[in-house]
Amino acid sequence: MTSLAGPDRPLIATLLRTPCKKAPPVCTLQQIRNSSLFRLSAIGRISLLAPLLVMTAACRPQEPTVTLGVYSGRHYNTDKQLYKQFTDQTGIGINLLEAKDKVLLQRLEAEGSNSPADVLVLADAARLVKASEMGLYQPSSSSQLNAEVPANLRAPDGQWYALTRRARVPIVNPEVVDPATITSYDDLANPALKGKLCLRNRKSPYNQSLVADQIIQRGEAATAEWIQGMTSNVSQEFFSSDTPQIQAVGTGTCGVALVNTYYVGRMLGGQKGEANKALAEKVTVVFPDPTHVNISGAGVTAASKHPKEALQLIEFLASPAAGKGYAQANYEYPVKGLGDNAVLEKFGAFTPDDVSVEQLGAMNQQAQELMEANGWK
């Protein structure tokens, strides 16, 4: 028997491993050596083997050419799926760190120019503006993002861009309060709601942004009067989160409360269990005209070593296809339109106000002071 040895061994082994659509006839090794392929020059053999080598290389997993550090205040499995999709499409890897927004800001500030973060994702206007004021973002320019993200939902210099919208609105238990009597935020100060209104405490950045929104639209004096009217209607302790408020409205302990719609969406979607789903089904979402909206957004960090690729990731997340998944996984709204989430569709349409998110953030300190001075605990 002829042994598989000598200079032709690698070539023979390659031929024997190469799959064929049709099984070739059985040949002895000596017949293979005597074939026309083996009578070619060394250069000829290499030319014939080149396509096989290319195909072999293509089958190996490709290492990312660049790996981006992403610091995110979001914590949803669907976000991870989108990051993987981005890597599959671009070859750009993702190292994801998820933590509370406050922790991320402190960490980035401490790391300074040595930070491995290229993209910072945060929720709420005040946090995005604060990150800008701390020098944690860098300006960027993208015609795609300028087209996808409305001007009032992005920083003028491109330091950050909205990826999702969240509406903060009244929810009502129809057995306690007639939803038809709540058509605006101003109605929450109506004395008829005394003892029926519940509020989250003033530490909530979402409430702070709502008050900032009202200051911008109606002025400080009118907003102060509105806060006084609302707080005088509150008889319960101020809540620390939106979910307990929804539960209280569902049970009838409260007749009306202010919440972000995605908290209701999560409960209706079954994420909080069947008991909470049943409670959420007892509340009615009311959209004032216009409706205050806040955002979650992202920007390229000042410390980024890969700003081009970082901006590419933000463009991907803000694109209609990816942005839809990014928003709806948490029952949020995309930056344009209302999406097609079945739970959100039940809430109905709304008209968002056109207040600049950057203005909301800039007005945050004034809003906090006004809340404290007028009884918002």
C-alpha positions in Angstrom: 0.0 0.0 0.0 1.3 3.5 -0.9 1.7 5.6 2.2 0.4 9.2 2.5 3.8 10.9 2.8 6.1 13.2 1.1 5.6 16.7 -0.4 2.2 15.8 -1.8 0.7 14.8 1.6 -1.1 18.1 2.4 -2.6 18.4 -1.1 -3.9 14.8 -1.0 -5.3 15.3 2.4 -7.1 18.5 1.2 -8.6 16.7 -1.7 -9.8 13.9 0.4 -11.5 16.3 2.9 -13.1 18.5 0.2 -16.9 17.8 0.0 -18.3 17.0 -3.4 -21.9 17.2 -4.7 -21.3 13.9 -6.4 -19.2 11.1 -5.0 -16.0 10.6 -7.0 -14.8 7.2 -8.1 -12.5 5.4 -5.7 -8.9 5.8 -6.7 -5.7 4.5 -5.2 -3.1 7.0 -3.9 -0.8 6.1 -6.8 -3.6 6.9 -9.3 -4.0 10.3 -7.6 -0.3 10.9 -7.9 -0.3 10.1 -11.6 -3.3 12.3 -12.3 -3.0 15.5 -14.3 -3.3 17.6 -11.1 -0.1 16.2 -9.8 1.7 16.7 -13.1 1.2 20.4 -12.8 3.9 22.7 -11.6 4.0 23.8 -7.9 2.6 27.2 -9.0 -0.2 25.4 -10.8 -1.1 23.4 -7.8 -1.2 26.5 -5.6 -3.5 28.2 -8.1 -5.9 25.3 -7.9 -5.8 25.1 -4.2 -6.3 28.9 -3.6 -10.1 28.8 -3.8 -10.1 25.9 -1.3 -8.0 27.8 1.1 -10.2 30.9 0.7 -13.3 28.8 1.5 -11.6 27.3 4.5 -10.7 30.7 5.9 -14.3 32.0 5.3 -15.6 29.2 7.5 -13.6 30.4 10.5 -15.3 32.8 13.0 -14.1 36.3 12.3 -12.6 38.3 15.2 -14.1 41.8 15.6 -12.0 44.4 13.9 -13.0 46.9 16.6 -14.7 46.4 19.9 -16.8 49.2 21.4 -17.4 49.8 25.1 -21.1 50.5 25.7 -22.2 51.9 29.1 -25.9 51.6 29.4 -28.6 52.6 31.9 -30.9 50.2 30.2 -31.1 46.5 31.2 -33.2 44.5 28.7 -32.4 41.3 27.0 -33.7 42.6 23.7 -31.1 45.3 23.8 -28.4 42.6 23.9 -30.0 40.9 20.9 -29.8 44.2 19.0 -26.1 44.6 19.9 -25.4 41.1 18.6 -27.3 41.9 15.4 -25.1 45.0 15.0 -22.0 42.9 15.5 -23.2 40.3 13.0 -23.8 43.0 10.4 -20.7 45.1 10.9 -18.1 42.9 12.5 -17.8 45.5 15.3 -17.8 43.9 18.8 -19.6 45.2 21.8 -18.5 45.1 25.5 -21.6 46.0 27.4 -21.7 47.4 31.0 -25.2 48.0 32.5 -25.7 50.0 35.6 -27.9 52.8 37.0 -27.5 56.1 35.2 -26.0 57.8 38.3 -23.4 55.0 38.7 -22.4 55.3 35.1 -21.9 59.1 35.3 -19.7 58.7 38.4 -17.7 55.9 36.8 -17.1 57.8 33.5 -16.0 60.9 35.4 -13.6 58.9 37.5 -12.1 57.0 34.5 -11.6 60.2 32.6 -9.7 59.9 29.3 -8.8 56.3 30.2 -12.4 55.1 30.1 -13.1 52.1 27.8 -16.5 53.5 27.1 -17.3 54.6 23.5 -21.1 55.0 23.8 -23.1 56.2 26.8 -26.9 55.3 26.9 -29.0 57.2 29.5 -32.7 57.7 30.3 -34.2 61.1 30.9 -33.5 64.5 29.6 -31.8 65.8 32.8 -29.3 62.9 32.9 -28.4 63.4 29.2 -27.9 67.1 29.7 -25.9 66.6 32.9 -23.6 64.2 31.1 -23.0 66.9 28.5 -22.3 69.5 31.2 -19.8 67.1 32.9 -18.0 66.8 29.6 -18.7 63.1 29.2 -20.0 63.4 25.6 -18.4 64.7 22.5 -20.1 66.5 19.6 -20.8 64.5 16.5 -22.4 64.9 13.1 -24.6 62.5 11.3 -27.0 63.3 8.4 -28.7 59.9 9.1 -29.4 60.8 12.7 -30.5 64.3 11.8 -33.1 62.7 9.5 -34.2 60.0 11.9 -34.3 62.0 15.1 -36.5 65.1 15.4 -34.6 68.3 16.2 -36.2 68.7 19.7 -35.1 65.2 20.6 -31.4 65.6 20.1 -28.6 67.9 21.3 -28.0 70.8 18.8 -24.3 69.8 18.6 -24.9 66.1 18.3 -23.6 65.1 21.7 -26.6 62.8 22.2 -29.7 61.6 20.2 -33.0 60.2 21.4 -33.5 56.4 20.8 -36.9 56.1 22.5 -39.7 58.2 23.8 -41.7 57.7 27.0 -44.9 59.6 27.8 -45.7 60.7 31.4 -49.4 60.9 31.7 -52.4 60.5 34.1 -53.9 57.0 34.7 -57.4 56.7 36.1 -59.5 54.1 37.8 -62.9 54.7 36.1 -64.8 53.5 39.2 -63.3 56.3 41.3 -62.7 59.1 38.8 -64.4 59.8 35.5 -61.7 59.7 32.8 -63.6 62.4 30.9 -62.8 64.9 33.6 -59.0 64.5 33.0 -58.1 66.1 29.7 -55.0 68.1 30.7 -52.3 68.1 33.3 -54.0 71.2 34.8 -57.0 69.1 35.7 -54.9 67.2 38.3 -55.1 70.4 40.4 -58.9 70.4 40.4 -60.1 70.4 44.1 -62.7 67.7 43.0 -59.7 65.3 43.1 -58.9 66.0 46.8 -57.9 62.7 48.4 -58.0 60.8 45.1 -54.6 61.9 43.5 -51.4 60.0 44.1 -47.9 61.2 43.2 -44.4 59.8 43.0 -42.0 61.8 45.1 -40.0 64.8 43.8 -36.8 62.8 43.6 -38.1 61.2 40.4 -36.3 62.6 37.4 -39.5 61.9 35.4 -41.5 64.2 37.6 -38.7 66.8 37.5 -38.8 66.8 33.7 -42.6 67.1 33.7 -42.4 70.2 36.0 -39.6 71.6 33.8 -41.9 71.1 30.8 -44.7 73.0 32.5 -42.4 75.9 33.5 -41.3 76.2 29.8 -44.9 76.1 28.6 -46.8 78.1 31.2 -44.2 80.0 33.2 -42.9 79.6 36.8 -45.8 81.3 38.6 -48.5 79.3 37.0 -46.5 76.1 37.4 -46.1 76.8 41.2 -49.8 77.3 41.5 -50.4 74.0 39.6 -48.1 72.2 42.0 -49.8 73.6 45.0 -53.2 72.5 43.7 -52.0 69.0 43.0 -50.2 68.4 46.3 -53.2 69.6 48.2 -55.2 66.8 46.5 -52.7 64.2 47.7 -53.7 62.3 50.9 -51.5 59.2 50.5 -47.7 59.2 51.1 -45.7 60.1 48.1 -44.6 57.0 46.2 -41.0 56.0 45.3 -41.8 54.3 42.0 -44.5 54.2 39.3 -45.4 50.5 39.7 -46.9 50.9 43.2 -48.9 53.8 41.9 -50.5 51.7 39.2 -51.3 49.0 41.7 -52.9 51.7 44.0 -55.0 53.0 41.1 -55.9 49.5 40.1 -57.2 48.7 43.6 -59.0 52.0 43.9 -56.8 53.2 46.7 -56.0 56.1 44.4 -58.3 57.5 41.7 -55.7 59.0 39.5 -51.8 59.1 39.3 -49.0 60.3 37.1 -46.9 57.5 35.5 -44.8 56.7 32.5 -46.8 54.6 30.1 -44.3 51.9 29.8 -44.8 50.9 33.4 -48.4 50.1 32.6 -47.3 48.4 29.4 -45.0 46.0 31.3 -47.8 45.0 33.6 -50.3 44.5 30.8 -47.7 42.5 28.9 -47.4 40.1 31.8 -43.9 41.0 32.8 -44.9 41.6 36.4 -47.1 38.6 36.8 -50.8 37.8 36.4 -52.0 39.7 39.5 -50.4 42.9 38.4 -51.7 42.4 34.9 -55.2 42.2 36.3 -54.7 45.4 38.2 -53.3 47.2 35.1 -56.4 46.2 33.2 -58.5 48.2 35.6 -56.8 51.5 34.8 -57.4 53.9 31.9 -54.5 55.8 30.3 -55.3 59.4 29.6 -53.2 61.5 27.1 -53.4 65.3 27.7 -53.2 67.4 24.6 -50.3 68.0 24.1 -48.6 65.2 26.0 -45.2 65.6 27.7 -42.6 63.1 26.4 -39.2 62.3 27.8 -36.5 60.1 26.1 -33.7 57.6 26.5 -30.8 58.5 24.3 -27.1 57.9 23.5 -24.0 59.7 22.5 -20.3 59.2 21.7 -18.2 59.5 24.9 -15.5 62.1 25.1 -13.1 59.3 25.9 -14.0 57.2 22.9 -11.1 55.6 21.0 -13.4 54.7 18.1 -15.8 57.6 17.6 -16.6 56.7 14.0 -17.7 53.2 14.9 -19.5 54.5 18.0 -21.6 56.8 15.9 -22.3 53.9 13.6 -23.8 52.0 16.5 -26.0 54.9 17.5 -27.1 55.2 13.8 -28.0 51.6 13.9 -30.0 51.8 17.1 -31.9 54.9 15.8 -32.8 53.3 12.5 -36.4 52.5 11.9 -35.9 48.7 12.0 -33.6 48.5 15.1 -35.3 51.5 16.8 -38.6 49.7 16.7 -37.2 46.8 18.6 -35.2 49.0 21.0 -38.3 50.9 22.0 -41.0 48.2 22.0 -39.2 45.7 24.2 -39.7 48.1 27.1 -43.2 49.3 25.9 -41.7 52.7 24.9 -42.5 54.7 21.8 -40.0 55.0 18.9 -38.6 58.5 18.1 -41.2 58.9 15.3 -44.7 57.6 15.2 -46.4 55.3 17.7 -45.0 51.9 16.6 -47.1 48.8 16.3 -46.9 47.3 19.8 -50.3 45.7 20.5 -50.4 46.9 24.1 -49.5 50.5 23.2 -52.1 50.5 20.5 -54.7 49.9 23.1 -53.7 53.2 24.8 -54.6 55.1 21.6 -52.8 58.0 19.8 -51.5 61.1 21.4 -50.0 64.5 20.3 -46.6 65.1 21.9 -45.5 68.6 22.8 -42.6 70.1 20.9 -40.5 71.2 23.9 -36.8 70.7 23.4 -35.4 67.9 25.5 -32.3 70.0 26.0 -34.5 72.7 27.6 -36.0 70.1 29.9 -32.5 69.2 31.2 -31.4 72.8 31.5 -34.5 73.6 33.5 -34.1 70.7 35.9 -32.6 72.5 38.9 -35.3 75.2 38.7 -37.9 72.5 38.6 -36.6 70.8 41.7 -36.5 74.0 43.7 -40.1 74.8 42.6 -41.3 71.4 43.6 -39.7 71.6 47.1 -41.0 75.1 47.7 -44.6 74.2 46.8 -45.2 71.0 48.8 -44.1 68.2 46.4 -42.5 65.8 48.9 
